[in-house]
Every structure is written in structure tokens, then in C-alpha cells.
Amino acid sequence: MKKIITVVSLMVLLTGCGGGGGTVAGTSTSDTTIASNTTAPLESNTQATSTAAIIAAPEFDFAPARTIDIQFDVPEARTTEGMLSLCTKYSSESDGTFNINYDSCLVQATLVNGLYQSQMELTNDVNSVIGVIWFADPDLAPVYKEFTLAATAGASARSANANTHPTIVWN
């Protein structure tokens, strides 16, 4: 008798642990499409009860990161050697300067005659980067430039041409 009560208690506990019926902030239940084993159309207000029941739009890209092309032609670095840093964690100060966490730099490279071209991968939560050019000549102050990127939602849509990436340009 004790085994039967334990099994019934466990079943009650498991049925009470389902995923609620709420929605995630910023989402709309009318945009959710539900897969069905029946041929009858589902009501537009039907909510998915499992992730297996969700169907994404064909243009949605589940990739957690995106490729960014870099094309720099920095006039200040054409005649003197310069080093480039591209960083994701920084803040703007009220005096126009930047407070940069240099541990967040994804690119650190030498500019050749002021030029640098490459690519970098950015996670979709990064909406801006800061570029810093450091000069070998100690009398020259570093040069800073902030780049604002496409918002996360835009980054989640597949491009019509998969070989085309967003580009940051410094010239």
C-alpha cells in the first residue's frame, strides 16, 4: 500500500511541474505557430506546450553570433606605425573619452600603412564596439572610434545573400 501512495504522490508532483502558460517578455503569442498531428487548423491563440511544437519562420537564424567585416583605412596611421584594438566592453565618459575593458578586445592587430581588413565574430548581444589606434610614437595620442552595429533582432534574420556580412568602416 505504501508503494502505491508513493507512486501516486510522484505522479501528482510531476504533473504540477509543467511549463506555465505565460509568454516571455517582448514576445507575442499571435506570432507562435504550433505543429499539429491533425489536419484541422489551429486557433491563432493556441500556445505551444513544448519547444518541439514551435516552428520558426524560414528567415530566422538560430546562430548565436554573426560575422562582421572590418575595413579600416586610418589616415592618422598612414605615416607612423599603429596598433589596432577592437573591444566590446566599454563606456563613454561625459568628457568624450572612453573607459575600456581591454580584456574584451576581440581584435588586436598592426595597421600596415593605416590599413587593416579582416573579419570578427560577435555574439548577437553585442550592439557596438570601440576601436582604438595606438601609435608607436609616444607623442601621438591614441585615436578612438565607436561603431554601432545592427540590433540583436536584426542580426537574427538571415541575409538574402549568405556571403554578405555587416561591415564596419574607418576612414
C-alpha positions in Angstrom: 0.0 0.0 0.0 2.9 2.4 0.8 4.4 1.9 -2.7 1.1 2.8 -4.4 0.8 6.0 -2.4 4.4 7.0 -3.2 3.8 6.4 -6.9 0.6 8.4 -6.9 2.3 11.2 -5.0 5.2 11.3 -7.5 2.7 11.4 -10.4 0.9 14.4 -8.8 4.2 16.1 -8.3 5.3 15.6 -11.9 2.1 16.8 -13.4 2.4 20.0 -11.3 5.8 20.8 -12.8 4.6 21.6 -16.4 5.9 24.8 -18.1 3.4 27.6 -17.3 1.1 29.1 -19.9 2.8 32.6 -19.8 4.7 34.3 -22.5 8.3 35.6 -22.5 8.5 39.4 -22.1 8.7 41.1 -25.5 7.0 38.2 -27.4 3.6 37.8 -28.8 1.6 34.6 -28.7 0.0 35.5 -32.1 3.4 35.1 -33.7 3.8 31.5 -32.4 3.0 28.7 -34.9 2.1 25.3 -33.5 2.8 21.9 -35.2 -0.1 19.6 -35.2 -0.8 15.9 -36.0 -4.3 16.7 -37.1 -5.4 18.3 -40.4 -7.7 20.8 -38.7 -6.2 24.3 -38.5 -5.3 25.5 -35.0 -6.7 28.6 -33.5 -4.4 31.6 -33.7 -4.3 32.0 -29.9 -3.1 28.4 -29.3 0.1 28.3 -27.3 2.9 25.8 -27.7 3.2 23.4 -24.9 6.7 22.2 -25.8 9.6 23.5 -27.8 9.1 20.7 -30.3 5.8 22.3 -31.2 7.3 25.6 -32.2 8.0 26.3 -35.9 10.3 29.2 -36.7 9.9 31.4 -39.8 12.3 30.3 -42.6 14.3 33.5 -42.4 15.1 33.2 -38.7 18.7 32.3 -38.0 19.4 30.5 -34.7 23.1 31.3 -34.8 24.3 32.9 -31.5 26.9 35.0 -33.3 27.4 36.9 -36.6 30.4 37.7 -38.8 31.4 41.3 -39.1 33.7 42.5 -41.9 36.4 45.1 -40.9 37.6 47.6 -43.5 39.9 50.3 -42.0 41.9 53.0 -43.7 43.0 55.2 -40.8 44.6 58.4 -42.1 46.4 59.1 -38.8 48.2 55.8 -39.1 49.4 56.0 -42.7 52.8 57.5 -41.9 53.5 56.0 -38.5 53.2 52.5 -37.1 49.9 51.9 -35.4 48.2 49.0 -33.4 44.5 48.4 -33.5 42.3 47.2 -30.7 38.6 46.4 -31.2 36.8 45.9 -27.9 33.2 45.1 -26.8 33.1 46.2 -23.2 33.4 50.0 -22.6 31.6 53.1 -21.5 31.5 56.7 -22.7 32.5 59.3 -20.2 30.9 62.8 -20.1 34.1 64.4 -21.3 34.1 62.4 -24.6 36.7 59.8 -23.5 36.1 56.1 -23.1 36.6 53.7 -20.3 37.6 50.4 -22.0 37.9 46.9 -20.6 40.9 45.8 -22.7 40.2 42.1 -21.7 37.2 42.3 -24.0 39.2 43.1 -27.2 38.4 40.7 -29.9 40.9 42.1 -32.4 44.4 43.3 -31.8 46.5 43.8 -34.9 49.1 46.0 -36.6 48.0 48.5 -39.2 50.1 48.5 -42.4 50.2 52.0 -43.9 47.0 52.7 -42.0 45.1 49.7 -43.5 43.5 46.7 -41.9 41.0 44.3 -43.4 39.6 41.2 -41.7 36.6 39.7 -40.1 35.5 39.0 -36.5 32.7 37.0 -34.9 30.4 38.9 -32.5 27.7 37.4 -30.3 24.2 38.8 -31.0 24.1 40.6 -27.7 26.9 43.0 -28.8 25.5 46.1 -30.4 28.6 48.3 -30.5 32.4 48.1 -30.4 35.1 50.6 -29.8 38.2 50.9 -32.0 41.4 52.3 -30.6 44.6 53.0 -32.6 47.8 53.1 -30.6 50.8 54.7 -32.1 54.5 53.7 -31.7 55.4 57.4 -31.5 54.7 58.3 -27.8 54.0 61.9 -28.8 50.9 60.8 -30.7 47.7 60.3 -28.6 45.6 57.2 -29.3 42.6 57.7 -31.7 39.2 56.2 -30.8 36.1 55.4 -32.9 32.8 53.8 -31.8 30.9 51.6 -34.1 27.2 50.9 -33.6 26.1 47.5 -35.1 22.7 46.1 -36.1 20.4 45.4 -33.1 20.1 41.8 -32.0 16.7 41.2 -33.6 18.1 42.3 -37.0 21.1 40.1 -36.6 18.8 37.1 -36.2 17.4 37.4 -39.7 19.2 35.7 -42.5 20.6 37.9 -45.2 19.3 37.4 -48.7 23.0 36.7 -49.7 24.6 34.5 -47.1 28.1 35.8 -48.2 27.3 39.4 -47.3 28.2 40.5 -43.8 27.7 43.8 -42.0 30.8 45.9 -42.3 32.5 48.4 -40.0 34.5 51.0 -41.9 37.0 53.5 -40.5 38.4 56.1 -42.9 
